[in-house]
Structure formats: C-alpha cells, structure tokens
C-alpha cells in the first residue's frame, strides 16, 4: 500500500495512523531506504510504501487483581 505524508508526519505517526501500531517502523524504513535521509519530520506529500500486512499484534497479558 502506498500513502503520502501530511504536514508534521513522522514515520512512526504514519505507521500508527495507517497500520494501528508503530511496530512496523523498521519494515517501513527497510522498504523506503530514502526516508531516513529526509529527517524526523517528513515533507508533506512524501510517498511511503507500507507493508501489505501489518505485523502480528503482541500477545495479550492477563491482569491479576490484588483483591480478587
């Protein structure tokens, strides 16, 4: 999937908005090696190729209540 950055976007913000997690930042940077040279804030309209499928989510952890 290809998206374009908007004003003030960073790679992790694009990943969060489009994929729902920042976990795919390294995969996005691997697919777009020129992004790192643009700096932390991407210019508006920068094309970004995202992975086809988002990475698997982390397993859920069951919380234990102290007063159960």
C-alpha positions, 0 to 999 in steps of 0.5 A, spaced: 500 500 500 502 506 498 500 513 502 503 520 502 505 524 508 501 530 511 504 536 514 508 534 521 508 526 519 513 522 522 514 515 520 512 512 526 505 517 526 504 514 519 505 507 521 500 508 527 495 512 523 495 507 517 497 500 520 494 501 528 501 500 531 508 503 530 511 496 530 512 496 523 517 502 523 523 498 521 519 494 515 517 501 513 524 504 513 527 497 510 522 498 504 523 506 503 531 506 504 530 514 502 526 516 508 531 516 513 535 521 509 529 526 509 529 527 517 524 526 523 519 530 520 517 528 513 515 533 507 508 533 506 506 529 500 512 524 501 510 517 498 511 511 503 510 504 501 507 500 507 507 493 508 501 489 505 500 486 512 501 489 518 505 485 523 502 480 528 499 484 534 503 482 541 500 477 545 495 479 550 497 479 558 492 477 563 491 482 569 491 479 576 487 483 581 490 484 588 483 483 591 480 478 587 
